[in-house]
Amino acid sequence: MKRLQDKVILITGAGGGIGSACVERFIDEGAIVVAADLMLASVEKLANRLGDRVIPVQVDIGDEQLFKSVIDGAVARLGRLDVLFNNAALTDPTTQYMDTTATDIPLELWRRTLEVNVTGTFMGCRFAIPHMLKQGKGNIINTASIGANAGDSVRVAYCTSKIAIVGLTKNIATQYGKKGIRCNAIAPGPIVTENFHKVAPELGPMLLRHALTPELGTPDDIGALAAYLAADESRFMTGQCLTIDGGIGAHHPHTADFDDYLAGLA
Ligand SMILES: NC(=O)c1ccc[n+]([C@@H]2O[C@H](COP(=O)([O-])OP(=O)(O)OC[C@H]3O[C@@H](n4cnc5c(N)ncnc54)[C@H](O)[C@@H]3O)[C@@H](O)[C@H]2O)c1
């Protein structure tokens, strides 16, 4: 039997770079996937490619009523919700460019980032948990970032939102663990998607210099971790934020410079 056989998984941001790779992995492992995204066409395309175990739906995680109706609708149609994967966030390049520093970011963008990323993720949990409590079992995966692990020169709103998601994850795990609900977060480092190239292609080599691996991450790397968290074999893991970043955060910040220095001495 496959690891995720017949598990019902709802994933937001399913049409994006990481989301679509996760949907594909979940399907490969036997799941039924409700693929939710702001851009309906992106998830319809995915369903056309992967077959009728992918159910495409439109959602805006910043729209409370719509998000609730998508979660309730999935349970009404499929009978249960085994895993909620809150993967969507504001990632479009325009937003990323305007998300700068505490004094420079437009206040409207700060508010919108927290509303979509934090409150949107929170709403997913809030609407999924009652169904999971009825089932006596449930599993939530949230999406943080290495932006939650340390400060950055820009993206004050995005990074703050991701830190809040780690806090939310630990609180959900604490409040509902004894009732059979697990909650973990994934904190990806640089994962090469279409948007990653659009935001600043020149960032790739710079970030790779600070990774301990020969290559940057791919969406499939996140798919592999998400499948593990979605499966029952991770049953003893909850309240954790799992960093998957090629070791970028695992060494002294000066390591790359120090390596250059040592090479110069040789
Ligand atoms: N790619 C990376 O390097 C990286 C690194 C760290 C964290 N992450 C996180 O991983 C997740 C996925 O990122 P990605 O790289 O695949 O981005 P992406 O831009 O490729 O995909 C994001 C998807 O989310 C959808 N979306 C945006 N706003 C939405 C909303 N309000 N409601 C529903 N869907 C919405 C978009 O339509 C898109 O399909 C995000 O939470 C992101 O912050 C990505």
The ligand as an SDF file (V2000), in Angstrom:
LIG
                    3D

 44 48  0  0  0  0  0  0  0  0999 V2000
   10.4550   29.3020   -3.4720 N   0  0  0  0  0  0  0  0  0  0  0  0
   11.1760   29.6040   -2.4020 C   0  0  0  0  0  0  0  0  0  0  0  0
   12.3940   29.8150   -2.4920 O   0  0  0  0  0  0  0  0  0  0  0  0
   10.5380   29.6670   -1.0380 C   0  0  0  0  0  0  0  0  0  0  0  0
   11.3740   29.8500    0.0780 C   0  0  0  0  0  0  0  0  0  0  0  0
   10.8020   29.9290    1.3470 C   0  0  0  0  0  0  0  0  0  0  0  0
    9.4320   29.8040    1.5000 C   0  0  0  0  0  0  0  0  0  0  0  0
    8.6440   29.6340    0.4020 N   0  0  0  0  0  0  0  0  0  0  0  0
    7.1960   29.5270    0.6420 C   0  0  0  0  0  0  0  0  0  0  0  0
    6.6690   28.4130   -0.0580 O   0  0  0  0  0  0  0  0  0  0  0  0
    5.3110   28.6740   -0.4210 C   0  0  0  0  0  0  0  0  0  0  0  0
    5.1140   28.4520   -1.9100 C   0  0  0  0  0  0  0  0  0  0  0  0
    5.9960   29.3150   -2.6070 O   0  0  0  0  0  0  0  0  0  0  0  0
    6.3690   29.1340   -4.1480 P   0  0  0  0  0  0  0  0  0  0  0  0
    7.8060   29.4150   -4.2720 O   0  0  0  0  0  0  0  0  0  0  0  0
    5.7990   27.8960   -4.6930 O   0  0  0  0  0  0  0  0  0  0  0  0
    5.5900   30.4050   -4.7590 O   0  0  0  0  0  0  0  0  0  0  0  0
    4.8080   30.5610   -6.1380 P   0  0  0  0  0  0  0  0  0  0  0  0
    4.6850   32.0210   -6.3530 O   0  0  0  0  0  0  0  0  0  0  0  0
    5.4040   29.7230   -7.1980 O   0  0  0  0  0  0  0  0  0  0  0  0
    3.3680   29.9640   -5.7870 O   0  0  0  0  0  0  0  0  0  0  0  0
    2.5010   30.6010   -4.8750 C   0  0  0  0  0  0  0  0  0  0  0  0
    1.0850   30.1850   -5.2460 C   0  0  0  0  0  0  0  0  0  0  0  0
    0.2020   30.7300   -4.2580 O   0  0  0  0  0  0  0  0  0  0  0  0
   -0.9210   31.2740   -4.9140 C   0  0  0  0  0  0  0  0  0  0  0  0
   -1.5070   32.3360   -4.0910 N   0  0  0  0  0  0  0  0  0  0  0  0
   -1.0210   33.5720   -3.8670 C   0  0  0  0  0  0  0  0  0  0  0  0
   -1.8520   34.2620   -3.0800 N   0  0  0  0  0  0  0  0  0  0  0  0
   -2.8890   33.4280   -2.7810 C   0  0  0  0  0  0  0  0  0  0  0  0
   -4.0680   33.5690   -2.0220 C   0  0  0  0  0  0  0  0  0  0  0  0
   -4.3830   34.7240   -1.4130 N   0  0  0  0  0  0  0  0  0  0  0  0
   -4.9080   32.5170   -1.9240 N   0  0  0  0  0  0  0  0  0  0  0  0
   -4.6220   31.3460   -2.5600 C   0  0  0  0  0  0  0  0  0  0  0  0
   -3.5260   31.1580   -3.3100 N   0  0  0  0  0  0  0  0  0  0  0  0
   -2.6660   32.1900   -3.4220 C   0  0  0  0  0  0  0  0  0  0  0  0
   -0.3830   31.8120   -6.2360 C   0  0  0  0  0  0  0  0  0  0  0  0
   -1.4120   31.9360   -7.2240 O   0  0  0  0  0  0  0  0  0  0  0  0
    0.6450   30.7420   -6.5940 C   0  0  0  0  0  0  0  0  0  0  0  0
    0.0890   29.7100   -7.3870 O   0  0  0  0  0  0  0  0  0  0  0  0
    5.0250   30.1080    0.0350 C   0  0  0  0  0  0  0  0  0  0  0  0
    4.4240   30.0680    1.3100 O   0  0  0  0  0  0  0  0  0  0  0  0
    6.4040   30.7200    0.1370 C   0  0  0  0  0  0  0  0  0  0  0  0
    6.4540   31.7910    1.0430 O   0  0  0  0  0  0  0  0  0  0  0  0
    9.1540   29.5740   -0.8650 C   0  0  0  0  0  0  0  0  0  0  0  0
  1  2  1  0
  2  3  2  0
  2  4  1  0
  4  5  1  0
  4 44  2  0
  5  6  2  0
  6  7  1  0
  7  8  2  0
  8  9  1  0
  8 44  1  0
  9 10  1  0
  9 42  1  0
 10 11  1  0
 11 12  1  0
 11 40  1  0
 12 13  1  0
 13 14  1  0
 14 15  2  0
 14 16  1  0
 14 17  1  0
 17 18  1  0
 18 19  2  0
 18 20  1  0
 18 21  1  0
 21 22  1  0
 22 23  1  0
 23 24  1  0
 23 38  1  0
 24 25  1  0
 25 26  1  0
 25 36  1  0
 26 27  1  0
 26 35  1  0
 27 28  2  0
 28 29  1  0
 29 30  1  0
 29 35  2  0
 30 31  1  0
 30 32  2  0
 32 33  1  0
 33 34  2  0
 34 35  1  0
 36 37  1  0
 36 38  1  0
 38 39  1  0
 40 41  1  0
 40 42  1  0
 42 43  1  0
M  CHG  2   8   1  16  -1
M  END
$$$$
